[in-house]
Amino acid sequence: MMPFTSNQNILAYNKDMFRQAGLDSYVSHEPVIQNWTLEEWEKILDALVANRSVSSFPMMMYGKNEQGDTHIMTLLRSHGSTFFQQDGSFHLDTPEGIAGLQWLSEGVDKGWYPAHSENLEIMDCSKLFANGQLAIYMTNNALLRYDGIDTGYVNFPSDGGGGYATSFLIGFQVFDNGDDARVAAAKDFLKYIYETEQWLDYSAGGIPASNKTAEKYKSEIPMLDEFYANGENVVDFTMNNPNWRGVRAVFWTSIHDLLKGELTPKEAARKIDQECNKEIEEGRKISRLHE
């Protein structure tokens, strides 16, 4: 694969809503990516609950479909879960994984999320944040600005306080389909893109893979150095697993039932492991890349 550009997922927070909740000490005056300990996270969320209006909420949460499941997976690392085993299989049925699910579940009763979040999807929370009704929402380096909202940035929570982020890499691949002429044409096409400055310039819409492009647009790419430095907090959220669509199709159902109160954290951990690992195994059976 030839990398072209990438997006790094973190969280955004509404500074005005923080100030109104008496959380001034957590508001950064610089464009940086912050980290809060789990204890600080709980203090912040509880303060936002105590000072919220009827139509505003502390943090995003959704369980209606598979959209946004990457962010839920990252939140489940909050108590030290590695999420995967070495072979890439899901491994949430551990003390750390169950604790992460418990933390997520407790947020329902504590009022951390919009009501009945199991029936919301990510775009519902996006609209709430854009309307100034949600204090904490996901974002990435390409979506840092929200009209009329003074925004701060923080990593997903972790037990060590260092925080987590995820990254989406966008690029090009050439597959050998046995047709030498087509493979040669595909390689020539990629060579043309990577040797033509005009086309490389488009990668500046994210974090460019090209150092030359990054240097050229450094002054125009918001917080580029901050995202580079935050790379040490990026975790692999797929482990190169095959059949990730199949994984996504089943993962969210357990989160939906957990938020609804129909699964305990222990039951959710077991169900997620069983169903997601079944989909991964199905993917391995049909994937020539994993032979």
C-alpha positions in Angstrom: 0.0 0.0 0.0 1.2 3.5 -0.8 0.0 5.9 2.0 -1.4 9.2 0.8 -3.0 11.0 3.8 -4.4 10.2 7.2 -6.9 11.4 9.8 -6.4 11.1 13.5 -9.4 10.7 15.7 -9.5 12.5 19.1 -12.3 14.2 21.1 -13.4 17.8 21.0 -15.0 19.7 23.9 -17.0 22.9 24.2 -15.0 25.3 26.3 -18.0 27.5 27.1 -19.9 24.6 28.5 -16.9 23.6 30.6 -16.6 27.2 32.0 -20.3 27.2 32.8 -19.8 24.0 34.8 -16.9 25.5 36.8 -14.3 23.5 34.9 -12.1 26.4 33.9 -9.0 24.7 35.2 -9.4 22.0 32.5 -9.8 24.4 29.6 -6.6 24.9 27.6 -5.9 28.3 26.2 -3.5 26.8 23.6 -4.3 24.6 20.6 -3.1 21.4 22.1 -4.3 17.9 22.6 -4.9 17.3 26.3 -5.0 14.2 28.4 -7.1 13.7 31.6 -6.9 10.9 34.1 -9.9 8.7 34.6 -10.5 10.4 37.9 -10.5 13.8 36.1 -12.8 12.4 33.4 -15.4 11.4 36.0 -15.1 14.7 37.8 -15.6 16.6 34.6 -18.6 14.5 33.4 -20.3 14.7 36.9 -19.8 18.5 36.9 -21.3 18.8 33.4 -24.3 16.7 34.6 -24.8 18.9 37.7 -24.7 22.1 35.6 -26.4 21.2 32.4 -29.6 22.6 31.0 -32.6 20.3 30.2 -31.6 20.2 26.5 -27.8 19.8 26.9 -25.6 16.7 27.7 -22.0 16.0 28.7 -20.7 13.4 26.2 -21.7 11.7 23.0 -23.0 8.1 23.1 -24.8 6.0 20.4 -25.9 2.5 19.9 -28.4 2.6 17.0 -26.1 1.2 14.3 -22.5 0.5 13.4 -21.7 4.2 12.7 -19.2 5.5 15.2 -18.3 2.0 16.6 -14.6 2.8 16.4 -15.0 5.5 19.0 -17.0 3.2 21.3 -14.2 0.6 20.9 -11.6 3.2 21.9 -13.6 4.2 25.0 -13.6 0.5 26.1 -9.9 0.7 26.4 -10.3 3.2 29.3 -9.4 0.7 32.1 -6.4 -0.9 30.5 -7.9 -3.3 28.0 -5.7 -4.1 25.0 -8.9 -5.0 23.2 -7.2 -7.6 21.1 -5.0 -10.7 21.6 -1.8 -11.0 19.7 -3.5 -12.9 16.9 -5.9 -10.1 16.4 -8.9 -11.7 18.0 -11.2 -9.7 20.3 -10.4 -10.1 24.0 -12.8 -8.0 26.1 -13.8 -10.8 28.5 -11.0 -9.8 30.9 -11.1 -7.7 34.1 -9.9 -4.7 32.2 -12.4 -5.1 29.3 -15.3 -5.7 31.6 -14.3 -2.6 33.7 -14.4 -0.6 30.5 -17.9 -1.8 29.7 -18.9 -1.2 33.2 -17.7 2.4 33.0 -19.6 2.9 29.8 -22.7 1.4 31.3 -22.5 3.4 34.5 -22.6 6.6 32.4 -26.2 5.9 31.6 -27.4 6.1 35.2 -25.0 9.0 35.9 -26.5 11.0 33.1 -23.3 11.4 31.1 -25.1 10.8 27.8 -28.2 12.0 25.9 -31.3 10.1 27.1 -31.8 6.7 25.4 -28.5 6.9 23.6 -28.9 3.3 22.5 -31.4 4.8 19.9 -29.0 7.5 18.7 -26.5 7.4 15.9 -23.3 9.3 15.6 -24.9 12.0 13.4 -27.4 12.8 16.1 -24.6 13.6 18.4 -22.8 15.6 15.7 -25.9 17.8 15.4 -26.1 18.2 19.2 -22.4 19.3 19.4 -22.9 21.7 16.4 -25.9 23.2 18.2 -24.0 23.8 21.5 -26.0 21.1 23.3 -23.2 18.5 23.7 -20.0 19.2 25.7 -17.8 16.4 24.4 -17.8 14.8 20.9 -15.3 13.1 18.6 -13.3 15.0 16.0 -10.2 14.6 13.8 -7.5 16.8 12.3 -9.8 17.5 9.3 -12.8 18.6 11.4 -11.3 20.9 14.1 -13.5 24.0 13.5 -17.1 24.3 14.5 -18.9 27.5 13.7 -19.6 29.6 16.8 -18.0 27.0 19.2 -14.8 27.6 21.2 -13.3 24.2 21.0 -10.7 22.3 23.0 -9.2 18.9 22.2 -8.4 15.8 24.3 -7.5 12.2 23.8 -9.9 9.4 24.6 -9.5 8.3 28.3 -7.1 5.7 29.5 -6.2 4.3 33.0 -2.7 5.6 32.7 -3.8 9.1 31.9 -1.8 9.2 28.6 -5.0 9.0 26.5 -5.8 7.2 23.3 -6.3 8.2 19.7 -7.0 6.3 16.5 -5.9 6.9 12.9 -7.4 6.3 9.4 -4.9 5.9 6.7 -6.0 6.6 3.1 -3.9 5.4 0.2 -3.6 3.3 -2.9 -3.0 -0.4 -3.5 -2.1 -2.4 -6.6 -3.4 -6.0 -6.7 -1.8 -8.6 -8.9 -4.8 -9.9 -10.9 -2.6 -11.9 -13.3 -2.9 -9.4 -16.1 0.6 -8.0 -16.5 -0.6 -5.1 -18.7 -3.2 -3.9 -16.2 -0.8 -4.3 -13.2 1.8 -2.2 -15.1 -0.8 0.5 -16.0 -1.9 0.6 -12.3 1.7 1.1 -11.1 2.3 3.8 -13.7 -0.9 5.6 -12.6 0.3 5.6 -9.0 3.8 6.7 -10.1 2.1 9.7 -11.9 0.2 10.7 -8.7 3.2 10.5 -6.5 5.5 12.3 -8.9 3.0 15.1 -9.6 3.0 17.9 -7.1 -0.5 19.0 -8.0 -2.0 15.7 -6.9 0.2 15.3 -3.8 -1.1 18.7 -2.7 -4.6 17.2 -2.1 -3.1 15.1 0.7 -2.8 18.3 2.7 -6.5 18.0 3.5 -5.4 15.6 6.2 -2.0 14.7 7.5 0.1 14.2 4.4 2.2 11.1 4.0 4.6 13.1 1.9 7.1 15.1 4.1 7.6 17.5 1.2 3.8 18.3 1.1 3.6 18.5 4.8 6.4 21.1 4.9 4.9 23.0 2.0 1.5 23.4 3.8 2.7 23.3 7.4 1.4 26.8 8.1 -2.0 26.0 6.7 -2.6 22.6 8.3 -4.1 23.2 11.8 -2.1 21.7 14.7 0.0 19.5 12.4 2.9 19.3 14.9 0.5 18.5 17.7 -1.0 15.6 15.7 2.5 14.3 14.8 3.4 14.3 18.5 0.2 12.6 19.4 1.0 9.7 17.2 2.5 8.0 20.2 -1.0 7.7 21.6 -2.5 6.1 18.5 -3.8 2.5 18.9 -4.6 0.0 16.1 -8.3 -0.4 16.2 -8.6 -3.2 13.5 -5.4 -5.3 13.9 -5.6 -5.9 10.2 -8.5 -8.2 10.8 -10.3 -9.6 7.7 -14.1 -9.1 7.4 -14.2 -5.9 9.5 -17.6 -5.1 8.0 -18.8 -8.3 9.5 -17.3 -7.3 12.9 -19.0 -3.9 12.7 -22.3 -5.6 11.9 -22.4 -7.5 15.2 -20.3 -5.3 17.6 -22.9 -2.5 17.9 -25.7 -4.8 18.9 -24.0 -5.6 22.2 -23.4 -1.9 22.9 -27.1 -1.2 22.1 -28.2 -3.9 24.6 -25.7 -2.7 27.2 -26.9 0.9 27.0 -30.5 -0.3 27.2 -29.7 -2.3 30.3 -30.4 -5.7 28.7 -26.9 -7.0 29.0 -24.5 -6.8 31.9 -20.9 -5.7 31.2 -19.8 -9.3 31.7 -22.4 -10.6 29.3 -21.6 -7.9 26.8 -17.8 -8.8 26.9 -18.5 -12.5 26.3 -21.0 -11.8 23.5 -18.7 -9.3 21.7 -15.8 -11.7 21.8 -17.8 -14.6 20.6 -19.7 -12.8 17.8 -16.8 -10.6 16.5 -14.3 -13.5 16.6 -16.7 -15.6 14.6 -16.8 -12.9 11.9 -13.0 -12.6 11.9 -12.7 -16.4 11.4 -15.1 -16.3 8.6 -13.0 -13.6 7.0 -9.8 -15.6 7.3 -11.5 -18.5 5.5 -12.1 -16.4 2.4 -9.2 -14.0 2.5 -6.3 -14.7 0.2 -4.3 -12.0 2.0 -4.4 -14.0 5.2 -3.3 -17.4 3.8 
